[in-house]
Amino acid sequence: MKINKKLIGNILFVALLVILLFTPLGFSVKVFVNRLISFSPSVLDAEEQVVVKDYNWQLRTSKLEYINVREIKGKVVLINVWATWCPPCVAEMPSLQELYASYSKEVVFLFIAQDNPEKVSTYLQENNFTFPVYYEHSKAPEAFLSNSIPTTYVINKKGKIVVAKTGAADWNSDKTRKLLENLIAEK
């Protein structure tokens, strides 16, 4: 069999695909690409904003401390559902950490991991992330159900979901900071 340039090109293309899809290098490339294409999340149009009726959602920490989401009703809340094995999740984490560092006193942040607590703990330590992580202890209310991760919700003090973003985003943008400032200032 004679090897020609087209065959060599096809073999190299398949090898590149295998590397990108099935190796740690591929994971890093996916994270990088997600960061490049991440933009500020958009605020939902008024008619799309849903009022959360059911806040009954039991969460726990890795140390088995429990909270119920209904305890934060009436506050500005950012809920992020994520996992360490998810490239778009990993891509947006640095921007979420920066936002958390700036607003953790005025906004309730709930980072809900869909992952093994040991892997999450290692991931947080390796990246110097300081945000609190929770795990579901009961089923999420209907308003927070999603088939994709990452999914992030921003809820105002009146319980309206003003941002519902699936996929990676730049959460530490001026646009998002301005939104949080406005939500914090609302009565």
Disulfide bonds with the S-S distance in Angstrom:
Cys86-Cys89 2.46
